[in-house]
Amino acid sequence: MPLPWCNDQRGAGHTFGRYGTNTPDVTLDHISKDGVELAEYLCRELGKKKIIVLGHSWGSLVATRMVQMRPDLFAAYVGTGQVASWMAMVNIQYDLLLAKARRDGSQAIVKELEAIGRPGPTNADHFNFLNKYHFRSLWAPSDQEWLQHLRSQAAELKAREPEQFKNLEDGMQFTGEHVLPDQIATNLPKTACYIHTAYFVIQGQDDIISPTQAAVDYFKCIKAPNKELILIPNAGHFAFMTSFDKFLEALTSKVRPIALARGA
């Protein structure tokens, strides 16, 4: 049975399947404007003045930009796998790899990493660098298990929906290449410390993909009508899936009351 038609982010999934590599304007700015359009539509259709926006990882960049563009549409912002800056991310990840090599007694890797030095703040080869040194082995156990869970379903999904699976893979590759410059340029502590709505971060305490250390440092600079940081123990980048009960509890007990009071 074919999947029902739906809209995905510009350059991804079903939308990539429709437009392919002819998809225009796959940038943070245009994707954020798309998000604002969707928020306007939802407010009209649901008869709401304001809604809550939740962004994960790359989506936290999009959601932050959306709130900056149209704070009047959003009763609250929720970030998870919260991005802060490319420079903070690459520096923390480099330090983690170097510490692991020293901990393991891998002197050859220690010397190699020290010789390479910290990745430059505009180093687009950072992900290849991480793969070379098996960065994924440092992920939180819950993230590794979640990734394995996804992989275990891939063959079945590919067999059942080969075209959609191809759109998923090709769209991810296409979008990743196009938005990388925006990711590298990201420095939210410099560009997004003033948020004109309620601001929440619900973060896995052990996230090293969008490092929690950087997210906490960024949170400290935030000026917002309300703000709260909730760290979920024993969870990483995919806390909203691997610790969904705690994540949902934070949404309902922390975010919802404030959002309702602000017009959601």
Secondary structure, DSSP 4 states (H G I P E B T S, - for coil): -PPPP---STTSHHHHHHHGGG----SHHHHHHHHHHHHHHHHHHHT-S-EEEEEETHHHHHHHHHHHH-GGGEEEEEEES---BHHHHHHHHHHHHHHHHHHTT-HHHHHHHHHH-SPPTT-TTHHHHHHHTTGGGGS-HHHHHHHHHHHHHHHHHHHH-HHHHHHHHHHHHHHHHHHHHHHHH-BHHHH-SB-SSEEEEEEETT-TTTTHHHHHHHHHH-B-SSEEEEEETT--TTHHHHTHHHHHHHIIIIIHHHHHHTT-
